[in-house]
Amino acid sequence: MNVSRRMRLNSKDLAALRYFEAAARLQNFVRVAEELSITQGAVSQQIKHLEGSLGCKLFCRLPGRIRLTDEGKRFAEVVARGLKGIDEEAARIANPGRAALKVRLRAGPSFAQRWLAPRLGTLQTRHPDITLHVIADYGYFDPGERNFDLAIELVKGPMPALHTELLMAEYLIPVCSPAYLTRHGPLRKPEDLGRCTLLHDGDAWEAATEDA
């Protein structure tokens, strides 16, 4: 009769889980080292130790970046949930009567700086139990492998596999210098723009088109 032995992670393996969670989330050992304030070599050694204990590769090492293997993806989901639960319960114990909530918010760099940042003080005053981690990034992301809890994105219509709500409408207006306006006459209606040279971004957001 075959009796399978249940694997138990030792203390060093458990310590390496924090490094693995960050590496799975950031997909870059250099950024992990910066976030955890350690050396890149220490991150690499921790991941190698964990892979040795598990007996499988968790990452594919590629030039300038890393990518989770299939085993790594499954393990990352479990580890992320476990560490999040531990952190939240630790915060509740340390602050009795007040729940702690960590939220990862993804937004474009300009939007985060000009619209979001001025409102963070009010958010902290009204909801001191919320810890907000802002990820300033833009461009395509895979909804199935996202590294955020909420995202503010410039998109047209709902996104598959995600719950979406309209935050605000986006609009564009033409602008010019006073000298240009003097040379080309008054611009009172859209048709007047036909005699002007228009400079615009034909790829203002992911999947944008020239007529978008």
Buried (B, 14 or more C-beta within 10 A) or exposed (E): EEEEEEEEEEEEBEEBBBBBBBBBBBBBBEBBBBBBEEEBEBBBEBBBBBBEBBEEBBBEEEEEEBEBBEBBBEBBEEBBEEBEEEEBEEBBEEEEEEEBEEEBBBBBEEBBEEBBEEEEEEEEEEEEEEBBEBBBBBEEBEEEEBBBBEBBBEBEEEEEEEEEEEEEEEEEEEEBEEEEEEEBEEBEEEEEEEEBEEEEEEEEBEEBEEEE
